[in-house]
Amino acid sequence: MKLLESLSGRAFLFCVLISCIVAFFFYPRWEKQGTESTLSWDASGYYLYLPAIFIYKDIKKCEFRDSILTKYRPTPDFQQAFFHEPSGHFVMKYSSGQALVEAPFFFIGHLWAQSAVQYPEDGFSYPYQASVGIGMFLFSLIGLYYLRKILLQFFKELTVAMLLLLYVIGTNYINYSAVDQAMTHSTLFTLYCLLLWNTIQFFKDYSKGRALLLGVLCGLATLIRPTDIISVLIPLFWGVHSVETLTERYTWVTKNFHLLALAALTFTFMVMIQPIYWKYATGEWIVYSYGEQGFSWLKPHVYDYLLSFRCGWWRFTPLMVLPFLGMFVYGKDKPSQWLMIGFGILSLYLVTAWDVWDYGGTAGRAMVQYYPILAFPLSALIEKVMDHRILKWFFGFVFIILSYLSVWWVYHAHGGQVQVLELSRKYYWNKVGRWTADDEDKKMLDNKHVFRGLPQNVTAIYQNDFEQDTSANVVQIDGNKKIRMAKELQFSQEYKFDRPGMSKKWMRIQALFTCTNKEWDLWRQTQFTIRFYNGQNEIQSNMIRLHRFIHDGQSHEIFMDAKVPAEWTQAKVFLWHADSDKELFMDNLKVVVFDE
């Protein structure tokens, strides 16, 4: 086999093997149910065009939506489209480009469902999940294959081999190619690789066919994510690295305008698919489907996106700091200096300007599609480092450490004990790189005070069984009064107690909680809170989200710890339901103080 004859070829095959192990054995999403399935969350929204058009023949009213939500539970509620009041129709939230790429795999799944009587032809049964998941995984490998071919034209075999290994083992790329393969990121990764390859070939032969293909690729990238209209910069500025080469490009364009026109024509044809859909569904050519979500162009969320404990691209995929360091050594002797550096910075600006900067709490997923471009400065850095005997050993050590963190993140993002999304500073520094965690660790996600030892000299200072409570929240269940939290009951009473005579270091607030249905939305989970006051001034607040520790139909005694402030006169305990519509009950509230 030809690939086995070169170092980069063997590295590529090793990367394919690792990817297959992750996709088919570690976490095959198509074997999962509900929100862990292939076609769930955002992926189901991108995909929904296909069953809506080809199975239900209902892309306007989406009357099939409730049956899909009830049976397959891809999302807690119908988030894939929004109701457009002027037309009375639903409009898909996400643009249609991803569905276009997935269409061949959808039809394979549909034929499979038609020929296998045990599977319904409804767009979400196992054949569709497996066909789309496996198909998009294979599509991601095409991108990796072409990335190798591209880089070999400019960098050494060893450099390319290291780059492939770095991406697959040391970054979150493998998560979006082999696990979350139906998301747009690995799709765009492949499209950018194909765009780079065909751009390079176009400037060798100037063929009309390649001009048309460049328009299709840029149009498809834009149709998947509108901000990826920046992809047109690649064919426009490839090879430009100085004022002289920019002038030469302008002259070339004026002489070969027909080729640019061909590319623009196919680009427009691809992009117009979305306005045509909007016109058909609503009668309007342009529809903004993201509601109140938008961009802060003047105040991009750079720090939050890169380093926050909630999302942190560089915090959870630290190896991707290196391409930006590589920009400092990416000189004129490297291909398209202006384009590679400028595009890398521009893509980061666009991603961080989006106000939902955590992109669902994941480790910088919105930058994965730009890894083919960032591969150029990273490869330049690798070659620079490999020329120094000491630096290359240091780089190897850094690679091992950073890759370990990436593997740790991918593992725990899909079933490991340690939570790796929506973290607090305290939780991150206590659990980063570690492989075990328990429910007590989860309390660090909300509460900065967590006591893990055996309490000493415990003294009860407050108890309430709510039998004398007459507030609106009180309900009688099996002869006992309990506090009920629901959609119409968002706040409990404040249960107050004064500072006791004795001095203790810690306080534990506990109660018996019963969950009817679990609230999965983190920001709507019921908050169990204590606030300390000195006179009228609030001096400390501690809180945990109760639904982290309880599931449907369960009753658990849950406690929260707080370090007692040095000076306080009164404390108040209460529940805030955070706009949840799921019932939760509290009984037997108790407060104790203790020493370490």
C-alpha positions in Angstrom: 0.0 0.0 0.0 1.4 3.3 -1.1 0.6 5.2 2.2 2.8 2.7 4.1 5.8 3.8 2.1 6.1 7.2 3.8 6.2 8.4 7.4 3.3 10.8 6.9 1.3 8.0 5.3 1.8 5.7 8.2 0.9 8.5 10.6 -2.3 9.1 8.6 -3.2 5.4 8.8 -2.5 5.4 12.5 -4.8 8.4 12.9 -7.5 6.6 10.9 -7.2 3.6 13.2 -7.4 5.8 16.3 -10.4 7.6 14.9 -12.2 4.3 14.0 -11.6 3.0 17.6 -13.2 6.1 19.0 -16.1 6.2 16.5 -17.0 2.5 16.6 -15.9 1.3 20.0 -15.5 4.2 22.5 -18.6 6.1 21.8 -20.7 5.2 18.7 -23.4 7.8 19.0 -25.7 6.0 16.6 -26.0 3.3 19.4 -27.1 5.9 22.0 -30.6 7.2 22.8 -32.2 10.6 23.4 -29.9 13.6 23.6 -26.8 11.3 23.3 -27.8 10.0 19.9 -26.3 11.1 16.6 -29.3 13.2 15.6 -29.8 15.2 18.8 -29.4 18.8 20.0 -28.0 21.1 17.2 -27.2 18.1 14.9 -30.9 17.3 14.8 -31.7 20.9 13.8 -29.2 20.9 10.9 -30.6 17.5 9.7 -34.3 18.2 10.1 -34.7 19.5 6.6 -34.3 16.0 5.2 -37.1 14.1 6.9 -39.3 17.2 6.8 -39.0 17.4 3.0 -38.6 13.8 1.9 -40.6 11.8 4.5 -43.3 14.1 5.9 -43.6 16.5 3.0 -44.1 19.2 5.7 -41.4 21.8 6.0 -43.8 24.6 6.8 -45.9 23.4 9.7 -43.6 20.5 11.0 -46.7 18.7 12.4 -44.6 15.6 12.9 -42.4 17.3 15.5 -44.3 16.1 18.7 -44.1 12.5 17.6 -40.4 12.7 17.0 -39.8 14.5 20.4 -41.9 12.0 22.3 -40.4 8.9 20.7 -36.7 9.8 20.3 -36.2 12.8 22.6 -33.4 14.5 20.5 -34.0 17.7 22.6 -36.1 18.4 25.7 -38.5 20.6 23.6 -38.8 21.7 19.9 -35.6 23.8 19.5 -34.9 22.9 15.9 -37.3 25.5 14.4 -39.1 28.6 15.6 -42.6 29.8 15.0 -42.7 32.7 12.4 -45.9 34.6 13.4 -46.4 36.6 10.2 -46.7 33.4 8.1 -48.0 31.1 10.8 -45.3 28.6 9.8 -42.2 27.1 11.5 -38.7 28.2 10.2 -35.7 26.0 10.7 -33.2 27.6 13.1 -30.1 26.3 11.3 -29.2 26.8 7.6 -29.5 24.0 5.2 -25.9 23.3 4.1 -25.2 20.5 6.6 -28.4 18.7 5.5 -27.2 19.0 1.9 -24.0 17.2 2.8 -25.9 14.6 4.8 -28.4 13.9 2.1 -26.7 10.8 0.6 -26.4 9.2 4.0 -30.0 10.1 4.8 -31.2 8.3 1.6 -29.1 5.2 2.5 -30.7 5.2 5.9 -34.1 5.6 4.3 -33.6 2.6 1.9 -32.4 0.6 4.9 -35.5 1.4 6.9 -37.7 0.6 4.0 -36.1 -2.9 3.6 -36.0 -3.7 7.3 -39.5 -4.0 8.8 -38.4 -3.6 12.4 -37.4 0.1 11.8 -39.9 2.8 11.1 -39.4 5.1 8.1 -39.5 8.2 10.3 -36.1 9.8 9.8 -34.8 9.2 13.3 -34.9 5.4 13.7 -31.6 3.4 13.9 -30.9 3.2 10.2 -30.9 7.0 9.9 -28.8 7.5 13.0 -26.2 4.9 11.9 -26.1 6.0 8.2 -25.7 9.7 9.0 -23.2 9.1 11.9 -21.0 6.7 10.0 -21.3 8.6 6.7 -20.2 11.9 8.3 -17.4 10.1 10.1 -16.1 8.8 6.8 -16.5 12.3 5.3 -14.2 13.7 8.1 -11.5 11.2 7.1 -11.5 12.7 3.6 -10.5 16.0 5.1 -7.7 14.4 7.0 -6.5 12.7 3.8 -6.4 15.9 1.9 -4.8 17.9 4.7 -1.8 15.5 4.5 -1.6 16.0 0.7 -1.7 19.8 1.0 0.9 20.0 3.7 3.3 17.7 1.9 3.7 20.3 -0.8 5.2 22.8 1.6 6.5 20.9 4.6 8.7 17.9 5.5 7.4 14.3 5.9 8.2 14.4 9.6 6.4 17.7 10.1 3.3 16.5 8.4 3.3 13.2 10.3 3.7 15.1 13.6 0.9 17.6 12.6 -1.6 14.8 11.9 -0.8 13.1 15.2 -1.1 16.3 17.1 -4.5 17.0 15.6 -6.0 13.6 16.2 -4.5 12.8 19.6 -3.8 16.2 21.0 -6.9 18.3 20.1 -10.7 18.2 20.2 -10.7 17.5 16.4 -11.2 13.8 17.1 -14.3 14.5 19.2 -16.0 16.3 16.3 -14.9 13.9 13.6 -15.4 10.5 15.4 -18.0 11.2 18.2 -20.0 14.4 17.3 -19.6 13.7 13.6 -23.1 15.0 12.7 -22.2 18.5 13.9 -21.0 21.0 11.3 -17.4 21.3 12.5 -15.8 18.3 11.0 -17.9 18.8 7.8 -16.4 22.3 7.4 -12.9 21.0 8.3 -13.2 18.7 5.3 -14.6 21.4 3.1 -11.7 23.8 4.0 -9.2 21.0 3.1 -10.9 20.5 -0.2 -11.0 24.2 -0.8 -7.3 24.6 0.0 -6.4 21.6 -2.3 -8.5 22.8 -5.2 -7.2 26.4 -4.8 -3.6 25.2 -5.1 -4.5 23.1 -8.1 -6.5 25.9 -9.7 -3.5 28.2 -9.7 -1.5 25.6 -11.5 -3.9 25.0 -14.4 -6.6 27.8 -14.3 -9.3 25.3 -15.4 -13.0 26.3 -15.6 -13.9 23.1 -13.8 -11.9 24.0 -10.8 -13.3 27.5 -10.8 -16.8 26.1 -10.7 -15.7 23.7 -7.9 -14.2 26.6 -5.9 -17.6 28.4 -6.1 -19.4 25.3 -4.9 -17.1 24.7 -2.0 -17.2 28.3 -0.8 -21.0 28.4 -1.3 -21.5 25.2 0.6 -19.4 26.4 3.5 -21.4 29.6 3.6 -24.7 27.6 3.4 -23.6 25.6 6.4 -22.5 28.5 8.6 -23.1 32.0 7.1 -20.0 33.4 8.8 -17.9 31.0 6.7 -18.4 33.3 3.8 -14.8 34.2 4.7 -13.9 31.0 2.9 -13.9 33.1 -0.3 -10.7 34.8 0.9 -8.7 31.5 0.3 -9.0 31.4 -3.5 -8.9 35.2 -3.7 -5.7 35.7 -1.8 -3.8 32.4 -2.1 -0.2 33.1 -3.0 -0.4 36.7 -1.9 2.4 37.6 0.6 3.4 41.2 -0.4 2.2 44.3 -2.1 3.9 43.1 -5.3 2.0 39.8 -5.3 -1.2 41.6 -4.4 -0.8 43.8 -7.5 0.0 40.7 -9.6 -3.2 39.1 -8.3 -5.3 42.1 -9.3 -3.8 42.1 -12.8 -4.5 38.3 -13.0 -8.1 38.9 -12.0 -8.7 41.5 -14.7 -7.3 39.2 -17.3 -9.2 36.1 -16.2 -12.4 37.7 -15.0 -14.5 35.0 -16.7 -13.1 32.4 -14.3 -13.9 34.6 -11.3 -17.4 35.0 -12.8 -17.9 31.3 -13.1 -16.9 30.8 -9.4 -19.1 33.6 -8.3 -22.1 32.1 -10.3 -21.8 28.7 -8.6 -21.2 30.4 -5.2 -24.4 32.4 -5.7 -26.4 29.3 -6.8 -25.4 27.4 -3.6 -26.0 30.3 -1.2 -29.4 31.1 -2.8 -30.8 27.8 -1.6 -31.4 29.3 1.9 -33.3 32.5 0.8 -35.4 30.3 -1.5 -36.4 28.1 1.4 -37.2 31.2 3.5 -39.3 32.6 0.7 -41.2 29.3 0.4 -41.7 28.9 4.1 -42.6 32.5 5.1 -43.0 34.7 2.0 -39.9 36.6 3.0 -36.5 36.4 1.3 -34.5 37.0 4.5 -35.3 35.6 7.9 -33.1 35.9 11.0 -33.7 32.5 12.7 -31.5 33.0 15.8 -33.9 35.2 17.8 -32.1 37.4 20.3 -28.8 35.8 19.7 -26.3 38.0 17.8 -22.8 39.4 17.6 -20.9 41.9 19.7 -18.6 43.1 16.9 -16.9 45.8 19.1 -16.5 43.7 22.2 -15.7 40.1 21.2 -15.6 37.6 24.0 -12.0 36.7 23.5 -10.9 35.9 27.1 -14.2 34.0 27.9 -13.9 31.9 24.7 -10.2 31.2 25.1 -9.6 30.8 28.8 -12.9 30.6 30.8 -13.5 27.6 32.9 -17.0 27.4 31.3 -15.8 26.9 27.8 -12.1 27.8 27.3 -10.8 26.6 24.0 -7.2 27.0 25.1 -7.9 25.8 28.6 -9.4 22.5 27.4 -7.5 22.1 24.1 -4.2 23.9 25.1 -2.3 22.5 22.2 -4.1 25.0 19.9 -2.2 27.8 21.5 0.8 26.6 19.3 -0.6 27.7 15.9 -0.8 31.3 17.1 2.7 31.1 18.4 3.6 29.7 15.0 2.4 32.9 13.3 5.5 34.7 14.7 7.8 32.4 12.7 5.6 32.1 9.6 7.7 34.2 7.3 7.5 35.0 3.6 9.2 31.8 2.7 6.0 30.0 3.8 2.9 29.7 1.6 0.5 32.7 1.5 1.8 34.4 4.6 -0.8 37.2 4.7 -3.7 34.8 4.1 -2.8 32.2 6.7 -2.1 34.7 9.5 -4.9 37.0 8.6 -7.5 34.2 8.2 -6.5 32.6 11.5 -7.0 35.9 13.4 -10.2 36.8 11.5 -11.7 33.4 12.2 -11.0 33.8 15.9 -12.6 37.2 15.9 -15.8 36.0 14.2 -16.1 33.1 16.6 -15.5 35.2 19.8 -17.9 38.0 18.6 -20.9 35.6 18.8 -22.7 36.4 22.0 -23.3 32.8 22.9 -19.6 32.5 23.2 -19.6 29.1 25.0 -21.3 27.4 22.0 -23.1 25.1 24.3 -20.4 24.7 26.9 -17.9 22.8 24.7 -14.2 23.2 24.4 -14.0 25.8 21.7 -15.8 23.7 19.1 -16.4 26.6 16.7 -12.7 26.8 15.8 -12.4 23.1 14.7 -13.3 23.9 11.1 -10.4 26.3 10.8 -7.8 23.8 11.9 -6.7 23.2 8.2 -5.7 26.9 8.0 -4.1 26.8 11.4 -2.1 23.8 10.4 0.2 26.0 8.3 1.6 28.2 11.1 1.6 25.1 13.4 3.7 23.2 10.8 6.1 26.1 10.5 6.5 26.1 14.3 7.2 22.4 14.3 9.9 22.8 11.7 11.5 25.7 13.6 11.5 23.7 16.8 12.9 20.5 15.2 15.9 22.4 14.1 17.0 22.9 17.8 18.1 19.8 19.7 17.0 21.0 23.1 13.7 22.7 21.9 12.5 19.5 20.2 12.8 17.5 23.4 10.9 20.2 25.3 8.3 20.3 22.5 7.9 16.5 22.8 7.3 16.8 26.5 4.7 19.6 26.0 3.0 17.5 23.3 2.6 14.6 25.7 1.2 16.7 28.5 -1.2 18.7 26.3 -2.3 15.5 24.5 -3.0 13.9 27.8 -5.3 16.8 28.7 -7.1 16.5 25.4 -7.6 12.7 25.8 -8.8 13.4 29.3 -11.4 15.9 28.1 -12.7 13.7 25.2 -13.0 10.7 27.5 -14.9 12.6 30.3 -17.1 14.5 27.8 -18.7 11.2 27.0 -19.5 9.1 30.1 -16.4 9.6 32.3 -16.9 10.5 36.0 -15.4 14.0 35.8 -17.5 16.8 34.5 -15.7 18.7 31.8 -18.4 21.2 30.7 -19.6 24.4 32.5 -17.0 24.2 35.1 -16.1 26.5 38.0 -12.5 27.6 38.8 -12.6 25.4 42.0 -13.9 22.3 40.2 -11.4 22.7 37.3 -8.3 22.9 39.5 -9.5 20.1 41.7 -10.3 17.7 38.9 -8.3 18.6 35.8 -6.3 15.6 34.5 -8.0 13.3 37.1 -10.1 10.3 36.2 -12.5 9.9 39.2 -15.2 12.1 40.7 -18.3 11.8 42.8 -21.4 13.8 43.7 -19.6 15.8 46.3 -17.2 17.1 43.7 -20.2 18.4 41.7 -20.9 20.8 44.5 -17.7 22.7 43.6 -19.4 23.6 40.2 -21.6 26.1 42.1 -20.3 26.3 45.7 -16.8 27.5 46.5 -17.0 25.8 50.0 -17.0 22.0 50.1 -16.1 20.1 53.2 -14.8 16.6 52.5 -13.8 15.4 56.0 -15.7 14.1 59.0 -17.6 16.9 60.9 -16.5 17.4 64.5 -18.6 18.8 67.4 -21.8 19.0 65.4 -24.6 21.2 66.8 -28.0 21.7 65.3 -29.1 25.3 65.2 -32.3 25.2 63.0 -34.9 22.7 62.0 -38.2 23.0 60.1 -40.6 20.2 59.0 -43.0 22.9 57.6 -45.9 21.5 59.5 -46.6 25.0 60.8 -45.9 26.7 57.5 -48.8 28.5 55.8 -47.0 29.9 52.7 -48.4 29.3 49.2 -45.7 26.7 48.5 -46.9 24.3 51.2 -48.7 21.1 50.1 -49.9 18.1 52.0 -48.6 14.7 50.8 -49.2 11.5 52.7 -50.0 13.4 55.9 -46.8 15.5 55.7 -46.5 19.1 54.7 -43.8 19.8 52.1 -42.5 22.8 50.2 -43.5 22.6 46.5 -41.6 24.3 43.7 -43.3 24.6 40.3 -43.8 26.9 37.3 -46.2 29.1 39.2 -44.1 28.8 42.5 -40.7 30.1 41.7 -39.5 31.2 45.2 -39.9 29.6 48.5 -40.1 31.5 51.8 -36.9 32.8 53.3 -36.2 30.6 56.4 -34.3 32.8 58.8 -32.2 32.0 61.9 -29.8 34.1 64.0 -26.2 33.5 64.8 -25.9 31.0 67.6 -23.8 31.6 70.8 -21.1 29.1 69.9 -18.4 29.8 67.3 -17.9 27.1 64.6 -15.9 27.1 61.3 -18.5 25.3 59.1 -22.2 25.2 58.5 -24.2 22.4 56.8 -27.7 23.1 55.4 -29.6 19.9 54.4 -33.1 18.8 53.5 -35.0 15.9 51.9 -35.8 16.7 48.2 -38.2 14.8 45.9 -37.9 15.2 42.1 -40.9 14.6 39.9 -39.1 15.2 36.6 -35.4 16.2 36.3 -34.7 19.6 35.0 -31.9 19.1 32.4 -31.4 22.8 31.5 -28.5 23.9 33.8 -29.7 27.5 34.0 -33.2 26.4 35.0 -32.2 24.0 37.7 -33.5 24.8 41.2 -31.0 26.7 43.4 -30.6 25.8 47.1 -29.2 29.0 48.6 -28.0 30.4 51.9 -27.2 34.0 52.5 -25.3 35.5 55.5 -26.0 39.0 56.7 -24.3 41.4 59.1 -27.1 43.7 60.1 -28.8 44.6 56.8 -25.7 43.9 54.6 -25.3 40.7 52.7 -21.8 39.4 53.2 -21.7 35.9 51.8 -23.9 33.7 49.6 -23.5 29.9 48.9 -25.6 27.9 46.4 -25.9 24.5 44.7 -28.1 23.4 41.9 -30.2 20.5 43.2 -30.9 18.8 39.9 -27.3 17.9 39.6 -27.9 15.3 42.3 -31.4 13.9 41.7 -33.3 12.3 38.9 -36.9 11.5 37.9 -39.0 10.1 40.8 -36.1 10.1 43.3 -36.0 11.3 46.9 -32.6 12.3 48.3 -31.3 14.1 51.3 -29.0 16.7 49.9 -26.7 19.0 51.8 -24.6 22.1 51.1 -21.7 23.4 53.2 -20.5 26.9 53.8 -17.5 28.3 55.7 -19.0 30.5 58.4 -18.1 34.2 58.0 -16.2 35.8 60.8 -18.9 38.4 61.5 -22.5 37.7 60.8 -25.8 38.2 62.6 -28.4 36.3 60.6 -28.7 33.8 57.7 -31.6 33.0 55.3 -32.2 29.8 53.4 -34.5 29.6 50.4 -35.1 27.9 47.0 -35.3 29.6 43.6 -36.8 27.5 40.9 -35.0 29.5 38.1 -38.0 29.5 35.7 -38.2 25.7 35.6 -41.6 24.0 35.0 -40.6 20.7 36.7 -42.0 20.0 40.2 -39.6 19.7 43.1 -40.5 19.1 46.8 -38.5 19.9 50.0 -39.0 18.6 53.5 -37.2 18.4 56.8 -34.9 21.4 56.5 -32.0 21.3 59.0 -29.0 23.5 59.7 -26.0 22.4 61.8 -22.6 24.0 62.6 -19.4 22.0 63.1 -15.6 22.1 63.3 -13.1 20.5 61.0 
